[in-house]
């Protein structure tokens, strides 16, 4: 692949471009959580080149204002478009519910977001009691709440904000006793409410799925969104003739707004291959 990915500032980012199926897919999150989406995309669309941006300098988005989140989303999207990506995956639930609608009005390439699996969870639940684990910003977002109301299908929905959880995962403490204890605090009231379905409403949360499963047991179904996002991305690329095929060797490039050896090491573990981390500088 001959594309040259720049980690430098530029006067402006073009919002329109000529698309080809060899161009990369841009993926971004407030930090490392979106790797759960990137990993699924890489597994199921192995010919695709990927550019991943962790906006760790501004993580977590869950405690930021809508204005701040929209500003960061637009800056990252403009930078990705400057790298000539053919599609962007907003691999962050908070950024999706707050900023994706205005982003789609700004750019011409496919924009795929992540939203909690409310509809399938409500349809699946036999007790009609479903819990959603989300960030604080998502929990109070009007668009998110309207989606819950629209897709709850008569189920009782318990929305559980999880302050502090993203920070622990970002610190590499996703398998720690501290993380187990905070999860137990969030989950115990939900178990007492007789839920039978639990939705992971943040892309960071799949990295603590094993701890969650240990707490809730095997009788509660856990749902996440990586596969539906990957499927939707594939559909949109196919519809526009942009699916990569028969690449001799796809490439994955990783950027962070706060580069550190610790983060590169953690991202390597979570993504499942060695990650060379480069500095992200917004346009």
C-alpha positions in Angstrom: 0.0 0.0 0.0 1.5 3.3 -1.1 -0.5 5.7 1.0 1.5 8.0 3.3 -0.3 8.5 6.7 0.7 11.8 8.3 0.7 12.5 12.0 1.3 16.2 11.3 -0.9 19.3 11.3 -2.3 20.8 8.1 -4.0 24.0 7.3 -7.2 22.3 6.3 -8.7 18.9 5.6 -10.6 18.2 2.4 -14.1 17.0 3.2 -14.6 15.5 -0.3 -12.4 13.1 -2.1 -12.2 10.4 -4.8 -12.9 7.0 -3.3 -11.2 3.7 -4.1 -11.4 0.3 -2.5 -7.8 0.3 -1.6 -8.2 3.3 0.7 -8.2 2.7 4.5 -11.1 2.7 6.9 -10.8 5.2 9.7 -11.8 4.2 13.2 -11.7 6.3 16.3 -12.7 6.3 20.0 -11.9 8.4 23.1 -9.3 5.8 23.9 -8.6 2.1 23.5 -12.2 0.9 23.8 -12.8 1.1 20.0 -10.2 -1.6 19.6 -13.1 -4.0 20.3 -14.7 -2.8 17.1 -11.4 -2.6 15.1 -10.5 -6.1 16.1 -13.8 -7.4 14.8 -13.5 -5.4 11.6 -9.9 -6.8 11.1 -11.1 -10.3 11.7 -14.0 -10.3 9.3 -12.7 -7.9 6.7 -9.0 -8.9 6.7 -8.2 -7.2 3.3 -9.0 -3.8 4.6 -6.4 -1.2 5.7 -7.2 0.4 9.0 -6.3 3.7 10.7 -7.2 3.8 14.4 -7.1 6.9 16.5 -7.3 6.9 20.3 -8.1 10.3 21.6 -6.7 9.5 24.9 -5.6 13.1 25.8 -9.4 13.9 26.0 -10.6 10.5 27.4 -13.1 9.7 28.7 -15.7 11.4 26.6 -18.4 10.3 29.1 -17.7 13.3 31.4 -17.3 15.9 28.6 -20.0 18.3 27.4 -21.7 17.8 24.1 -19.9 20.8 22.7 -16.5 19.4 23.6 -17.4 16.0 22.2 -18.6 17.4 18.9 -15.5 19.5 18.6 -13.2 16.5 19.1 -15.3 14.3 16.8 -15.1 16.8 14.0 -11.3 17.4 14.4 -10.6 13.7 14.3 -12.9 13.1 11.3 -11.3 15.9 9.4 -7.9 14.5 10.1 -8.9 11.0 9.0 -10.4 12.4 5.8 -7.1 14.2 5.2 -5.6 10.7 5.3 -7.9 9.8 2.5 -10.0 7.2 4.3 -13.0 5.8 2.4 -15.2 5.4 5.5 -15.2 6.3 9.2 -16.3 4.2 12.1 -17.2 6.2 15.2 -16.2 3.4 17.6 -17.6 5.2 20.7 -21.1 5.0 21.9 -21.0 8.4 23.6 -19.6 10.1 20.4 -22.2 8.3 18.3 -25.3 9.5 20.3 -24.0 13.0 20.6 -22.1 13.8 17.4 -22.8 11.4 14.5 -25.8 13.2 13.0 -24.0 16.5 12.5 -20.9 14.6 11.3 -22.9 12.9 8.6 -24.0 16.4 7.4 -20.4 17.6 7.2 -18.8 14.8 5.2 -19.6 12.7 2.1 -18.1 9.3 3.0 -19.9 6.6 4.9 -20.1 7.2 8.6 -20.9 4.2 10.8 -21.7 4.6 14.5 -22.2 2.3 17.4 -25.4 2.2 19.4 -26.4 -0.1 22.3 -28.2 -3.2 21.1 -31.5 -2.1 22.7 -33.8 -3.6 20.1 -32.4 -7.1 19.9 -32.0 -7.2 23.7 -35.7 -6.2 24.2 -36.8 -8.8 21.7 -34.6 -11.5 23.3 -35.5 -10.9 27.0 -38.0 -13.4 28.5 -38.4 -11.5 31.7 -38.8 -8.2 29.8 -36.2 -6.7 32.0 -33.1 -5.4 30.2 -30.1 -3.5 31.6 -27.8 -1.1 29.7 -24.3 -0.3 31.0 -23.4 3.1 29.6 -21.2 6.1 30.3 -22.6 9.1 32.2 -22.9 11.2 29.0 -24.8 8.5 27.2 -27.2 7.9 30.1 -28.6 11.5 30.0 -28.4 12.0 26.2 -31.8 12.7 24.7 -31.1 10.9 21.4 -30.1 7.8 23.4 -33.1 8.0 25.6 -35.4 8.3 22.6 -33.8 5.2 21.1 -34.5 3.3 24.3 -38.1 4.4 24.3 -38.5 3.5 20.6 -37.0 0.0 20.8 -37.8 -1.2 24.2 -40.8 -3.3 22.9 -42.6 -3.3 26.2 -39.5 -4.3 28.2 -38.5 -2.5 31.4 -35.1 -0.9 30.7 -32.6 -0.2 33.5 -29.9 2.3 32.5 -26.8 2.0 34.6 -24.1 4.7 34.3 -20.6 3.4 35.1 -18.5 6.3 36.2 -14.8 5.4 36.6 -15.0 2.2 34.5 -13.5 3.6 31.3 -10.7 5.1 33.2 -9.7 1.7 34.8 -9.7 0.0 31.4 -7.6 2.8 29.9 -5.1 2.3 32.7 -4.8 -1.4 31.9 -6.7 -2.4 35.0 -9.5 -4.3 33.2 -8.7 -7.6 35.0 -8.0 -6.0 38.4 -9.7 -6.5 41.8 -10.5 -2.8 41.7 -12.3 -3.2 38.4 -14.2 -6.3 39.7 -15.4 -4.4 42.8 -16.7 -1.4 40.8 -18.5 -3.7 38.4 -20.0 -5.6 41.3 -21.4 -2.2 42.6 -23.0 -1.4 39.3 -24.3 -4.9 38.6 -25.7 -6.0 41.9 -28.8 -3.8 41.8 -29.5 -5.0 38.3 -29.4 -8.6 39.3 -31.9 -7.9 42.1 -34.2 -6.5 39.5 -34.4 -9.9 37.8 -32.8 -8.8 34.5 -32.0 -11.6 32.0 -30.3 -9.5 29.3 -27.4 -7.1 29.7 -26.2 -4.7 27.0 -22.7 -3.3 26.9 -23.3 0.2 25.8 -19.7 1.4 25.6 -17.0 0.0 23.3 -14.6 -0.2 26.3 -16.8 -2.6 28.2 -16.2 -5.8 26.1 -12.7 -5.8 27.6 -14.2 -6.5 31.0 -16.8 -9.0 29.7 -15.2 -11.9 31.5 -15.5 -10.1 34.9 -19.1 -9.1 34.1 -19.9 -12.7 33.2 -18.4 -13.9 36.5 -20.6 -11.6 38.4 -23.9 -12.1 36.6 -23.5 -15.8 35.9 -24.4 -17.8 32.8 -28.1 -17.3 32.9 -27.9 -13.7 31.8 -27.3 -12.9 28.1 -24.6 -10.3 27.4 -24.9 -8.3 24.1 -22.4 -6.0 22.5 -22.2 -4.3 19.1 -18.9 -5.1 17.3 -20.4 -7.6 14.9 -23.4 -5.5 13.9 -21.1 -2.5 13.3 -18.8 -4.7 11.2 -21.8 -6.0 9.2 -23.1 -2.5 8.6 -19.7 -1.3 7.5 -19.4 -4.2 5.0 -22.8 -3.5 3.6 -22.1 0.2 3.0 -18.7 -0.5 1.4 -20.2 -3.2 -0.8 -23.1 -0.9 -1.9 -20.5 1.7 -3.1 -18.1 -0.8 -4.6 -15.5 0.0 -1.9 -14.8 -3.4 -0.4 -11.1 -4.3 -0.5 -10.3 -7.6 -2.1 -7.2 -9.7 -2.6 -4.8 -7.3 -1.0 -1.3 -8.8 -0.7 -0.9 -7.4 2.8 -3.3 -5.1 4.6 -1.9 -2.6 7.1 -3.1 -1.2 10.4 -1.9 2.1 11.6 -2.4 3.3 15.2 -2.4 6.8 16.5 -3.0 8.4 19.9 -3.3 12.0 21.2 -1.3 10.8 24.2 1.3 8.4 23.2 3.0 6.3 25.8 4.9 3.0 26.0 2.2 1.7 28.4 -0.6 2.4 26.0 1.2 0.9 23.1 1.8 -2.3 25.1 -1.9 -2.4 26.3 -3.2 -1.8 22.7 -1.0 -4.6 21.5 -2.5 -7.0 24.0 -6.1 -5.9 23.3 -5.8 -5.9 19.5 -3.9 -9.1 19.4 -0.8 -8.0 17.5 2.1 -5.7 17.9 1.0 -2.1 17.8 3.4 0.7 16.8 1.8 3.9 18.2 2.2 7.2 16.5 1.3 10.7 17.7 -2.0 12.1 16.6 -2.2 15.9 16.1 -5.6 17.3 15.2 -5.8 19.6 12.1 
